[in-house]
Amino acid sequence: MVTDNHQLLFAERALLADGWADDVVLAIGADGRIAALKQGASAAGARRLGGPVVPAIADLHSHAFQRAMAGLTEVAGQGDDSFWTWREEMYRLVSLLTPDDVAAIAAKLQIELMKGGFGRVAEFHYLHHGADGRPYGEPAEMSLAIVRAAELSGIGLTLLPVFYAHSDFGGVAPTAGQRRFIHDVDGFLTLLHGLVAPCRSAGARLGLAFHSLRAVTGDEIAAIMEAVPEHAPIHIHVAEQEREVEASIAHSGRRPVERLYDIAEVDERWCLIHATHATEAEVAMIAGSGAVAGLCPTTEADLGDGIFPAADFLAADGRFGIGTDSHVATSVADELRLLEYGQRLRDRRRNRLAGRPGASVGRTLFDRALAGGAQAAGAGGSGLSVGAPADLVVLDGRSPYLASVEGDAILDRWIFGGVGPAVRDVMVGGRWLIEDGRHARDEEVDRAFAAALQRLKA
């Protein structure tokens, strides 16, 4: 089955690409991929894993620096608090951050994400310049801070430098709070091209993002798309807020999703972040194009965005994945649970996203998020199969909740059972990064993160 160059892993239960299997041996090659697997196998000569094994999901939407804000925006303002008032506090944090701060915060976050069951993160990175808005001597300094963090943590990285040019529809000039984000087309393409070699060296995937239709024009999208490799993942925020929808209609007579499809050839490369306020026609449009809807339920709840029509989108065979966005939560279970519960609260019914009678909600959500996350992150195949990346999560078999069930009930217990920390070990690209709930560089990363938070507080 294997040679001496392979790691052998034995799982009593594993969720393979074609379903649950017992007594599975996985052979992990030196290239970090699954070289072979066998069901009904003996554990002899293999490392016995400490619980059920599932694939690691890709977190398809992250603003790493915002982890430093978690829990600090829960004081009521003078009026009706909203996304827009939250954004002003985010701008305050942005004004203080150095590249070293960003690297420290991102490394801490990335380790937390792995402990939550993620194996890859798509970093939607729009913080580019110095505090005065001028580029650093190395224009990619802030992006390289994210790459350095991923090299330290070991998480799979899809880096999405963000083009951001305006403050509102119609090319309105940016505000002072946005000065660290802003590029013209030529400057952005210079940034993007300068990241090709560092990302390749670090094993990171490089794509790009347009911040939103508020922040870019149709002509700018067209100019940048002419220079983008055909295989690059492309992300954009769209229709997150009702005010955004109203402004789009006032500017163009079209809703944001409609407008995006008017001006761009949206296909499987695209990930539409949030799409919260999508109509029935827009849901069909997104599903039919093969684009991924990037859903971030905890952030969308925290910011009061609204509830994405996920039940309708699933019925249309739409593709979705999950992200942690502003990182008020950092686990697979938190995002998938709230995605389902939001549908239940809106519809006043249970088990909204099971897909069909008799199906497990947890399994349906997990499978869809796994496939959608891999697509949006440009990470290739998803699931545990020969040739796939060896990105896997070992759930804690010591938990009586997990040990007492089999098959899809394992996922239902993990996601909906409130079983506490359930991730025991995480492998990414054939390397064990989390073992028994710990990362080898936890103490170092925690010290740097604590120092950054103290400096930002001063």
Beta strands, then each sheet from edge to edge (+ up, - down):
strand 1: 7-16
strand 2: 19-28
strand 3: 34-38
strand 4: 47-48
strand 5: 53-55
strand 6: 57-62
strand 7: 118-125
strand 8: 156-163
strand 9: 205-206
strand 10: 208-210
strand 11: 234-238
strand 12: 270-274
strand 13: 292-295
strand 14: 319-322
strand 15: 392-395
strand 16: 423-428
strand 17: 431-435
strand 18: 438-439
sheet 1: 3+ 2- 1+ 4+
sheet 2: 5+ 15- 16+ 17- 18+
sheet 3: 6+ 7+ 8+ 9+
sheet 4: 6+ 7+ 8+ 10+ 11+ 12+ 13+ 14+
end
